[in-house]
Amino acid sequence: MSGRPFEQLPFGEVPDLPRIPHPYFETEARTLRISSEPFGDVDVHVRVHGSGPPLLLVHGLMTTSYSFRYVLEPLGKRFTVFVPDLIGSGRSSKPRASYAPDRLARSLGEVIDALGIRGAAAIGNSMGGYLLMRLALFDSGAMKRLVNLHSPGLPTPRMHALSAAFAILPRPASVLGRLVRWNPERWVHKNVHYYDETLKSREEHREYARGLLDDGGIEAFARNLSETLDASEMARFERKLRELGKFPIPLQLVYAERDPMVPPSVGERLSTLLPDARFERLSAASHFAHVDAPEAFLRVAVPFLEP
């Protein structure tokens, strides 16, 4: 690591290939054709790697299955990992439809059933962790246990401000499109943050920009921001957790001590709402600890996944 934590390299100095190799592009690629109740007929891109009991990995906003590139090899020695691109992201379909959080959560349940891995363990990062938590609330049999890595899910001032901004925009996808489309890779560089920014590459920029190259991808991204991450939906989610007082499946909450995207206080609030959940803190890591602190993340996550 060079420079200070979270100090971005100038866009023009980012190398073409990552400085640490990974096996992502050598993993098996599958396309699932699913007749989805929320989204209609869609194609879901899935990467598969390793051997052993199944383990589902779900990425967050702005990223794709590529974000798990540095944990595929170690996890693949213990599990068969299944890593989809969320509907609306990456190489998966981007239907023009509502992306309300429970609709996306239900689509993850459909992916689980299509893969034949119902009852597997799961790891969700960021928005992926939030969606998997919501899935578990109405389908506790979909997963047997869940590691939630630095997800949002509870309303914060930033989430309220974001929702308010989208509420007053007449055409949010059009406005966002103007910001993103002139250089999607530069947009990715600016909005994905690592504790160690030297891990970025143009390869990563290309992978994450893939979903932002056309109107359908821009609209899906805008709907993720305005609908999936809607602050009022998060407030309802928080009330539901408070009513339950206990999560329906074993839950581990893993949050970095610093994060420019989601404050670690969200993890503390979740652990207060769900005292039976296991709460772990990571130092020298980011929102994407599976990228910039994979060994530290796996040290706390794997024992939980293999009780």
WOZI-V296580 format. One line per field, one symbol per residue. phi: phi as a letter, one per 30 degrees, with the letter a starting at -180 (. if undefined). psi: psi as a letter, one per 20 degrees, with the letter a starting at -180 (. if undefined). burial: b if it has 16 or more other ideal C-beta (glycine too) atoms within 10 Angstrom, else e. A space follows every 10 residues. Layout:
BEGIN
phi->???
psi->???
burial->???
END
This chain:
BEGIN
phi->.bideiddde edcdddcddc dacedcddcb bccbddddbi dbccdbcbaj bkddbccbdc dicbeedcec cddddddcbc ccbddeejbh cddbddadce eddddddddd dedddibeid dbbbcheddd ddddeddcad ddbcabccch cdkcdbeddd dddddddcdd beddddeddc ddaedddded cccbecdddd adededddde dccbdddddd dddeddcdcd dddddddddd ddddiaddbe bccbbddbad cbdddddddd dddbddddcb cbchbbecdd ccbddddddc ddeddcd
psi->pqaqpjoqqq giipqgqqio rrjgiirppq opopnpghib pqpoppqpqa qaqqppppra qiaahhhjhi igghhiihro ppnqpqpiqc jrqmqnrpkq hhghghhhhh gghhikkpjr rqpppchhgg ghghghhimi ihqhqpoool qbhqprhggg gghhghhiph nhhgghhhhg hhnhhhgggh ippqgniiiq rhggggghih jkirhggggg ghhgghggkp hhhhghgghg hhggipqirp pppopqhqoi goqihghggg hghmiiqppp qprlrahlhi gilhggghhh gghhhm.
burial->eeeebeebee eeebeeebee ebebeebeee eeebebebbe ebebbbbbbb eeebbbbbbb bbbbbbbbbb bbbebbebbb bbbbbbbbbb bbbbbebebe bbbbbbbbbb bbebbebeeb bbbbbbbbbb bbbbbbbebe ebbbbbbbbb bbbbbbeebe ebbeebeeee ebbeebbeeb eeebbebbbe ebbbbbbbbb bbbbbebbbb bbeeeebbbb bbbbbbbbbb bebbeebbee beeeeebebb bbbbbbebbe bbbbebbebb bebbeebebb ebeebbbbbb bbbbebbbeb bbebbee
END
